[in-house]
């Protein structure tokens, strides 16, 4: 495919969506090139996106860290958990879906046909980091910061309100103990598939009452999915936390 022939993916629409006009459009395209695509298109003139992803991961973490340090006086451990909730693969994949990155990805035929949400979310998460790396190279720090603030840091109020800085199992356990005095228990109710591709169905209980169930490729994944479903079923949010906002002029420490 000639380097100028990207019209079928309409990258100007993507630029409009994110509000950034690239000086070098090729670096935007590169951010969406998965390694698998190059295995089938060896004459493609751009490399895959993994180096951009490496850069974008660092830029994302630093921008979020700077924001948290500038705006909150909570202890380091709490800020670390908040940051993790904002930069983890699940959040990055969510943002990629909000932007609509999936339609711009360059994937092998095998990856295109893989309809596993987990596999595609992993690729999308990496693509968001690569996109941030591309923005940083092409536009610099300030525009990168604006992009991350608009699409990722704006999720912080939701993270704090819903307790997303805790993993779902811990969140459900704390909520259950606070509201019912009962510790949740988990039970595998179905297991199928070959050893290399197992699927587990796990139910979560409060005493003998089944609250919800979830699936996953491991018992741990299925338990997490069950806990997420239970939180939604019960409409329970995470534990309350004191948020210490930093005023201008307050010391960093």
C-alpha positions in Angstrom: 0.0 0.0 0.0 1.5 3.4 -1.0 2.1 5.6 2.0 -0.2 8.3 0.6 -3.1 5.9 0.2 -4.9 6.0 3.5 -8.2 7.5 2.2 -10.2 4.4 3.1 -9.5 5.1 6.8 -10.2 8.8 6.6 -7.5 10.0 9.0 -8.6 13.7 8.7 -11.8 12.6 10.5 -9.7 11.2 13.3 -7.7 14.5 13.5 -11.0 16.4 13.7 -12.3 14.1 16.4 -9.3 14.6 18.6 -8.9 18.3 17.6 -5.2 17.9 16.5 -3.9 18.5 12.9 -0.7 16.6 12.5 2.3 18.3 10.9 3.5 14.9 9.9 0.4 12.7 9.1 2.6 9.6 8.8 3.3 9.5 12.5 -0.4 9.5 13.2 -0.8 6.5 10.8 2.1 4.7 12.4 0.5 5.0 15.8 -2.3 2.7 14.5 -0.1 0.1 12.8 -0.1 -3.2 14.7 2.9 -5.5 14.4 0.7 -8.3 12.9 -0.2 -6.1 9.9 3.5 -5.8 8.8 3.8 -9.6 8.8 1.3 -9.7 6.0 2.3 -6.4 4.3 6.1 -6.4 4.3 6.3 -3.5 1.8 4.3 -1.2 4.0 6.5 1.9 4.3 5.9 2.6 8.0 7.0 0.7 11.1 4.7 -0.7 13.8 3.6 1.4 16.7 5.4 -0.3 19.6 8.1 2.4 20.0 5.5 5.1 20.0 3.6 3.1 22.6 6.7 2.9 24.8 7.0 6.7 24.6 3.3 7.4 25.0 3.1 5.3 28.2 5.8 7.5 29.8 4.1 10.7 28.7 0.7 9.6 29.9 2.0 8.6 33.3 3.9 11.9 33.8 1.0 14.1 32.7 -1.3 12.3 35.1 1.3 12.4 37.9 1.8 16.1 37.5 -1.9 16.8 37.6 -2.4 14.8 40.8 0.6 16.4 42.5 -0.6 19.9 41.5 -4.2 19.4 42.6 -4.3 17.0 45.6 -2.5 16.6 49.0 -3.5 13.0 49.5 -0.7 10.6 50.5 1.5 9.1 47.8 -0.1 5.6 48.1 -3.6 7.0 47.4 -2.3 9.1 44.5 -0.6 6.0 43.1 -3.8 4.1 43.1 -5.7 6.9 41.4 -3.1 7.2 38.8 -3.2 3.4 38.1 -6.9 3.6 37.6 -6.5 6.4 35.0 -3.6 4.9 33.0 -4.4 1.1 33.1 -5.3 -0.9 30.0 -9.0 -1.0 30.8 -9.2 2.8 30.9 -7.0 3.3 27.8 -9.2 0.8 25.9 -12.3 2.7 27.0 -10.9 6.0 25.7 -9.9 4.3 22.4 -13.4 3.1 22.0 -14.8 6.6 22.8 -12.6 8.1 20.1 -13.4 5.3 17.7 -9.8 4.1 17.1 -10.8 0.6 16.1 -11.8 1.7 12.6 -8.3 3.2 12.0 -6.2 0.2 13.1 -4.0 -1.6 10.6 -4.3 -5.3 11.6 -3.6 -8.7 10.1 -6.5 -10.6 8.7 -6.2 -12.9 11.8 -6.4 -10.0 14.2 -9.3 -8.5 12.3 -11.3 -11.7 12.6 -10.6 -12.2 16.3 -13.8 -10.9 17.9 -12.5 -11.4 21.4 -13.2 -8.2 23.4 -10.2 -8.9 25.6 -7.8 -9.2 22.7 -9.1 -6.2 20.9 -9.1 -4.0 24.0 -5.5 -4.9 24.6 -4.6 -3.7 21.1 -6.7 -0.5 21.5 -5.1 0.2 24.9 -1.7 0.0 23.3 -2.9 2.2 20.4 -3.9 5.0 22.7 -0.5 5.0 24.2 1.1 5.0 20.7 -1.2 7.9 19.7 -0.1 9.9 22.8 3.5 9.2 21.7 2.8 10.4 18.2 1.1 13.6 19.5 4.2 14.2 21.8 6.6 13.9 18.9 4.5 15.9 16.4 3.0 18.5 18.7 5.0 18.6 21.9 4.3 18.6 25.6 1.4 21.1 25.8 -0.8 19.5 23.2 -0.1 16.1 24.6 -1.2 17.4 28.0 -4.3 18.9 26.5 -5.2 15.6 24.9 -4.6 13.5 28.0 -6.6 16.0 30.1 -9.5 16.0 27.8 -9.8 12.3 27.3 -8.3 10.7 30.4 -7.9 13.0 33.4 -11.6 14.1 33.1 -12.4 10.5 34.2 -10.9 11.2 37.6 -14.2 12.3 39.3 -15.8 9.0 38.2 -12.8 7.0 39.4 -13.1 8.7 42.9 -16.9 8.5 43.1 -17.1 4.8 42.1 -13.9 3.7 43.9 -12.4 2.5 40.6 -8.9 3.0 42.1 -9.6 -0.3 43.9 -9.8 -3.6 42.1 -13.5 -4.9 41.9 -13.0 -7.8 44.3 -11.7 -5.5 47.0 -14.3 -2.9 46.3 -17.2 -5.5 46.5 -15.8 -7.0 49.7 -15.5 -3.6 51.4 -19.0 -2.6 50.3 -20.4 -6.0 51.3 -18.8 -5.9 54.8 -19.9 -2.3 55.4 -23.5 -2.8 54.3 -24.2 -6.4 55.3 -21.4 -7.5 57.5 -20.8 -10.5 55.2 -17.7 -11.4 53.3 -18.3 -12.5 49.7 -17.4 -16.0 48.6 -16.8 -17.2 45.1 -17.6 -20.6 43.5 -16.7 -22.0 40.0 -20.0 -23.2 38.6 -18.7 -24.1 35.1 -15.4 -24.8 33.5 -14.9 -25.8 29.8 -12.4 -25.6 27.0 -9.0 -27.2 26.4 -6.1 -26.6 28.9 -4.6 -23.9 26.7 -7.9 -22.0 26.3 -10.0 -22.6 29.4 -13.1 -20.6 30.2 -14.5 -20.3 33.8 -17.9 -19.2 35.0 -17.8 -18.1 38.6 -20.6 -17.0 40.9 -20.3 -14.7 43.9 -22.4 -15.2 47.0 -23.3 -13.3 50.1 -24.0 -16.1 52.6 -26.0 -18.5 50.5 -27.5 -15.8 48.2 -26.1 -15.8 44.7 -25.5 -12.1 43.7 -24.0 -12.3 40.3 -21.7 -14.3 38.0 -18.8 -13.6 35.6 -16.7 -15.3 33.0 -12.9 -15.3 32.3 -10.0 -17.2 31.0 -8.8 -17.9 34.6 -10.5 -18.3 37.9 -9.2 -14.9 39.0 -10.5 -13.1 35.8 -13.9 -14.7 36.3 -14.0 -13.7 40.0 -13.2 -10.1 39.0 -15.9 -10.1 36.4 -18.4 -11.6 38.9 -17.4 -8.9 41.5 -18.0 -6.1 38.8 -21.4 -7.6 38.0 -22.2 -7.8 41.7 -21.4 -4.1 42.2 -23.6 -3.2 39.3 -26.4 -5.5 40.5 -26.3 -4.0 44.0 -25.6 -0.4 42.8 -22.8 -0.2 45.3 -20.0 2.3 44.8 -16.5 2.1 46.3 -15.6 3.1 49.9 -15.7 6.8 50.7 -12.3 8.5 50.8 -11.3 11.9 52.0 -10.2 14.0 49.0 -7.6 16.6 50.0 -7.6 19.3 47.3 -4.4 21.4 47.0 -4.8 25.1 46.8 -2.4 27.3 44.8 0.6 28.1 47.1 0.2 25.0 49.2 3.4 23.0 49.5 3.8 19.9 47.4 4.7 17.7 50.3 
